[in-house]
Amino acid sequence: MIEIPEQFERTEEAITQMKRFLLAARRTHTPAAYAALSAPILRELQERQRDALAYLSQLPEASAKAEY
């Protein structure tokens, strides 16, 4: 669960790295090897994207608003 902006940024960086890895793997692996390799990464990617969207969907708390 993402609770602070820094966690959100780290999550976004991880999402980008996973996507880059998968794009490179698509070019270098056979379809069967890619399917086996990508399945757990795609699940992790979906989970992190879901966490990022959940964080963005939450309204900032009153104390956090005062900091901005």
C-alpha positions in Angstrom: 0.0 0.0 0.0 1.3 3.4 -1.0 1.0 6.0 1.8 3.4 8.8 0.8 4.5 10.5 -2.4 8.0 9.0 -2.2 6.5 5.5 -2.2 4.4 6.5 -5.2 7.5 7.7 -7.1 9.3 4.4 -6.3 6.3 2.4 -7.4 6.2 4.3 -10.7 9.9 3.8 -11.3 9.5 0.0 -10.6 6.5 -0.1 -13.1 8.6 1.6 -15.8 11.5 -0.9 -15.2 9.2 -3.9 -15.4 7.7 -2.6 -18.7 11.1 -2.0 -20.2 12.2 -5.5 -19.1 9.2 -7.1 -20.7 9.6 -5.1 -23.9 13.2 -6.3 -24.2 12.2 -9.9 -23.3 9.5 -9.9 -26.1 12.3 -9.3 -28.6 14.7 -11.9 -27.3 12.6 -14.8 -26.1 10.5 -17.4 -28.0 6.8 -17.0 -27.5 6.7 -20.0 -25.1 9.6 -18.7 -23.1 8.2 -15.2 -23.0 4.8 -16.5 -21.8 6.5 -18.4 -18.9 8.8 -15.5 -18.0 6.2 -12.7 -18.2 3.3 -14.2 -16.3 4.6 -13.5 -12.8 6.0 -10.1 -13.8 2.7 -9.1 -15.4 0.8 -10.1 -12.2 3.3 -7.9 -10.1 2.9 -5.1 -12.6 -0.9 -5.2 -12.3 -0.7 -5.2 -8.5 1.7 -2.2 -8.5 -0.5 -0.3 -11.0 -3.5 -1.0 -8.9 -1.7 0.3 -5.8 -0.7 3.5 -7.7 -4.2 4.1 -8.8 -5.6 3.5 -5.3 -3.1 6.1 -4.0 -4.1 8.6 -6.6 -7.8 8.0 -5.9 -7.5 8.9 -2.2 -8.1 12.4 -1.1 -5.2 14.0 0.7 -5.6 14.2 4.5 -6.0 17.6 6.1 -2.5 17.5 7.6 -1.0 16.7 4.3 -2.7 19.6 2.7 -1.1 22.0 5.1 2.4 20.8 4.0 1.8 21.8 0.3 
